[in-house]
């Protein structure tokens, strides 16, 4: 009985090199890699394929019509976009055990001979979308890898082969978006691409040949060399003589048989990743000075101040009643100045529970407390690096955290909970409050030194009742905004509604006005808003009732303003009417002018 002896394939003869290449590809591309020889035997692989090295794929039948058999038989690359539902992909699909979702597979051809196949495999939906979104680029990449493997297998001279492989691999490594370096089994750096050298801030010649601990003291790569167990996206910090390095690092061990012969590290700059994450998740509108509506003298002065302050890096404290638009002004300052390209991170100090605000602001390291997220989490100050952090309701900041906040303002460095190394937090701070911080200082509820550190540039936003000439302008703008968003057609409001709005005190300021307009526009069925759609709490003022929610101070100022308007109107164009009104009201002319200016009455 004849015995079939299967000869060792060309790819099997370079198995160690093939495994190194597969690990390098996976570290760079972040997809599983598999290398199959002409007999459908897995020669090298990563992920689930590493366990299948030496095992035949597709039942070993190259004529069965499945992917690897087709690629090797036809010598043509294929892209399978929906592997788990393609019965011609692999026998496991019909068996219902397929784990792969998509794959790019290319033949390994040398001297017109197909030696096997190489594939990039997606096993998660995220990887599948990533693979297919770059399929043209990855297809070209895998073809080049196939040529590289073929050259390696054909070259008999090992020394010449190493030169060719090294040169080609170096070219490929340099073209990858990620920074990368590789080390041998002793931890000596063998390769580092240009991007990696830039992030490490050294010349390549001063990196290659060094021990990894000279570049990254205490690097976990040494543990990978000892155990063979790699890791994904570990946040690592290293301190040089003059600068700090913050990286997200992925490391894979390189094996020859069962022996670890080196490791490949792929890494990215933390600040760059945070900026990209912010750009993808940010929901804060990018608003500038045009978003501050109003044509009154107080609002024109406010806009001038915002544009001037925006050019500075000094801290700003915005004060004003609830609903005056402190967050809008903070955003306009950020988006009108040189930091507009950086992140704008708003934090409502009053909305975060006291036991969480410290970790939210300053971040934490892995294991800092029970339930801490694996890998840790950056705080808002870190996320705002080279941008602006807006601390809304700063008066609600717990007294115990105020010294730490003061330290960050002074040093521009932040230390996470459980951390040992401070990291840069070059964020401009804009704070806001509707509370009297100076009274809180007297009551020992707010630190005096923190107040002065925040209050470098004070900005006060006047309440709506003090620039009432903007009420109808705001009403019109809010109505236009609502109609645009909801697709409704409303041509305005009746005259009696306008008069009511002008006489109402607006204790909730601009926010109350906007909410009122939205309510009326939602409730009306006609093309013009009448008194029937006005909320009862506002309409009650027309009947002489006291509007709910108004303080005594608001009521008195509202009465005083309306009285002055009414008396001036009664005097018409009478010459010297201001002097006459001063006599009538038994106040000095200077006092009357001060009140007229305060209420914005021309």
C-alpha positions, 0 to 999 in steps of 0.5 A, spaced: 500 500 500 503 506 497 504 511 503 503 519 501 508 523 504 507 530 504 513 534 502 515 540 507 512 547 503 516 553 502 512 557 507 513 552 512 521 552 512 520 560 514 515 559 519 519 563 524 519 569 520 512 568 517 510 568 525 514 574 526 511 578 520 504 576 522 505 578 529 507 585 526 502 586 521 496 584 527 500 589 531 500 595 526 493 593 523 489 591 529 486 585 525 487 577 526 492 575 521 493 568 518 498 565 513 496 558 509 501 554 505 499 550 499 497 544 503 492 549 507 496 548 513 496 554 518 503 556 518 503 562 522 497 566 525 495 571 531 488 571 535 484 564 534 489 562 528 495 562 533 492 556 536 491 552 529 498 553 527 500 546 524 492 544 523 489 544 516 484 549 514 477 547 509 478 540 511 485 539 507 481 539 500 483 544 496 478 543 491 472 544 495 471 551 493 472 554 499 476 561 500 483 559 501 482 553 496 480 558 491 485 563 492 491 558 492 488 555 486 486 561 482 492 565 484 487 571 485 485 575 491 478 575 494 474 580 499 469 576 503 464 582 506 459 577 510 463 571 511 458 568 517 453 568 512 457 566 506 457 558 505 462 558 500 467 561 505 469 556 510 465 549 512 464 552 519 459 557 516 454 551 514 456 548 521 454 554 524 460 555 528 464 560 524 467 566 528 469 570 522 465 576 519 470 578 514 476 577 510 481 579 505 485 574 502 491 574 497 495 569 494 503 568 496 506 568 489 513 567 487 516 566 480 509 564 478 508 559 483 502 560 488 506 558 495 499 559 499 495 565 502 495 570 507 489 573 510 486 579 514 481 577 518 475 581 522 472 577 528 468 583 531 463 588 527 467 593 529 473 590 526 469 588 520 467 596 519 474 598 519 476 592 514 471 594 509 472 601 510 479 601 508 479 594 503 482 598 498 488 600 502 488 593 506 488 589 499 494 592 497 498 592 503 496 584 504 499 583 496 505 586 499 505 582 505 504 576 500 510 578 495 514 579 502 513 572 504 514 569 497 521 573 497 523 570 503 521 563 501 525 563 495 531 566 497 536 561 499 541 565 502 539 567 509 543 573 510 541 576 503 534 574 505 534 578 512 536 584 508 531 584 503 525 582 508 528 588 513 528 593 508 521 592 505 518 591 512 522 598 514 518 601 508 512 598 510 512 600 518 514 607 516 508 608 512 503 605 517 499 611 521 501 608 528 508 609 532 511 602 532 518 599 535 520 592 536 525 589 541 529 582 541 528 577 546 533 581 551 529 588 550 534 591 545 530 595 540 531 593 533 526 597 529 522 604 530 519 608 525 519 615 524 512 616 527 515 613 533 521 616 534 517 623 533 513 621 539 519 619 543 522 625 541 529 622 539 533 621 533 532 613 530 539 612 531 539 614 538 533 609 539 535 603 535 540 599 539 538 601 546 535 597 551 527 599 552 528 601 559 533 606 557 527 609 553 521 607 557 523 606 564 519 600 567 516 598 561 511 592 561 514 590 555 519 586 559 514 582 562 511 580 555 518 578 554 518 573 560 511 571 559 509 571 552 503 574 554 501 581 550 496 586 552 492 591 548 491 599 549 495 600 556 496 607 558 503 608 560 507 614 562 514 615 562 518 621 564 524 624 560 529 629 563 525 635 560 518 632 558 513 627 560 511 621 555 503 619 555 502 613 550 496 608 549 500 602 548 499 595 545 504 589 545 504 583 542 510 577 543 513 574 537 514 567 538 519 562 534 515 555 536 514 556 543 520 560 545 519 568 545 524 571 541 522 578 541 516 583 542 512 588 537 509 595 540 504 599 537 503 606 541 499 612 540 500 619 543 494 620 549 493 627 548 492 626 540 487 620 542 483 624 547 482 630 542 480 625 537 475 622 542 473 629 544 471 631 536 467 624 535 463 625 542 462 632 543 455 635 543 457 642 545 455 647 540 461 651 537 458 657 538 461 664 537 460 671 538 454 671 533 450 667 538 449 672 543 443 676 541 441 683 543 442 690 541 441 694 547 447 698 550 449 693 555 449 687 550 453 691 545 458 692 551 458 685 553 460 682 546 465 687 546 468 684 552 467 677 550 471 679 544 477 682 548 477 677 553 477 671 548 484 673 546 487 672 553 489 666 556 487 669 563 482 665 567 475 668 567 469 669 572 462 670 569 457 672 574 449 673 573 443 670 575 440 664 573 438 663 566 442 669 563 446 665 559 453 664 562 454 658 559 453 661 552 458 667 554 463 662 556 463 658 549 463 664 545 469 666 549 473 659 547 470 659 540 472 667 539 480 666 541 486 662 539 484 656 543 478 655 539 481 649 535 482 645 542 476 642 546 471 646 550 469 642 556 463 644 560 462 641 567 456 643 571 459 643 578 452 643 582 450 637 578 455 632 579 454 628 586 459 630 591 462 623 591 464 623 584 466 630 582 473 629 584 474 623 579 470 626 574 474 633 574 481 629 576 480 622 573 483 616 576 488 610 575 486 603 574 485 600 581 484 607 585 478 605 588 472 599 588 469 599 581 474 603 578 474 602 570 480 598 567 485 602 564 483 608 568 479 614 566 482 621 564 479 627 568 475 633 565 482 637 566 486 632 562 481 632 556 481 640 556 488 640 555 490 646 550 483 648 550 478 651 555 474 648 561 468 651 563 466 650 571 459 652 571 456 653 578 463 654 581 460 656 588 457 649 589 465 646 588 466 642 595 470 646 600 475 639 600 476 639 593 478 647 592 485 646 594 486 641 589 483 645 584 487 651 586 494 647 585 492 645 578 490 653 576 497 654 579 501 649 576 497 647 570 498 639 572 493 634 574 494 628 578 489 622 578 486 619 583 491 613 585 496 616 580 503 618 582 505 622 576 502 629 574 500 630 567 500 636 563 493 640 564 494 646 560 487 648 560 484 655 560 479 656 566 472 659 565 468 659 571 461 661 573 456 662 578 449 666 580 452 666 588 455 671 592 462 668 592 465 674 597 459 672 602 461 665 601 468 667 603 466 671 609 462 664 611 468 660 610 464 656 604 469 658 599 477 659 599 479 667 598 485 665 594 481 660 589 476 666 588 482 671 586 485 666 582 479 665 578 476 672 578 482 675 574 477 677 569 470 678 571 464 679 567 457 680 569 451 679 565 446 683 566 439 680 568 434 681 562 429 686 566 435 691 565 436 691 558 428 690 556 429 693 549 432 686 547 426 682 549 422 683 542 428 681 539 430 675 543 422 673 542 423 674 534 430 670 534 427 664 539 421 664 534 425 663 528 429 658 531 423 654 533 420 654 527 426 652 523 427 646 528 420 644 528 418 646 521 412 650 523 410 657 520 408 662 525 408 669 523 409 673 530 405 675 536 400 680 537 401 687 540 398 685 546 403 679 547 408 684 546 406 689 551 405 683 556 412 681 555 415 688 555 412 689 562 413 682 565 419 682 570 422 675 567 425 672 573 428 666 569 431 671 564 433 669 557 432 662 559 425 663 561 423 667 555 426 662 550 422 656 554 416 661 554 416 662 546 417 654 545 411 653 549 407 658 546 409 656 539 408 649 541 401 650 543 398 655 538 395 652 532 394 659 528 399 662 524 400 668 529 401 667 537 395 670 541 394 671 548 390 664 548 397 661 548 401 665 553 402 661 560 398 663 565 403 665 570 405 670 565 398 672 563 396 673 570 401 679 571 396 683 566 390 682 571 395 685 576 397 679 580 404 678 582 408 673 577 410 667 581 417 666 582 419 673 583 423 676 589 421 682 592 427 686 589 425 684 582 418 686 583 421 693 586 426 694 580 420 692 575 415 697 578 421 702 578 422 701 571 415 701 568 414 707 572 420 711 569 418 709 562 410 711 564 412 718 566 417 719 561 412 717 556 406 722 559 411 728 558 412 727 551 417 731 548 417 736 553 423 740 554 427 739 560 423 733 562 428 729 565 429 735 570 422 736 571 421 728 572 426 729 578 423 734 581 416 730 581 419 724 584 423 728 589 430 725 587 436 729 584 438 729 577 444 725 577 440 719 581 435 719 576 440 719 570 443 713 574 437 709 574 435 711 567 442 708 565 441 702 569 434 700 566 437 702 559 432 707 558 434 712 553 
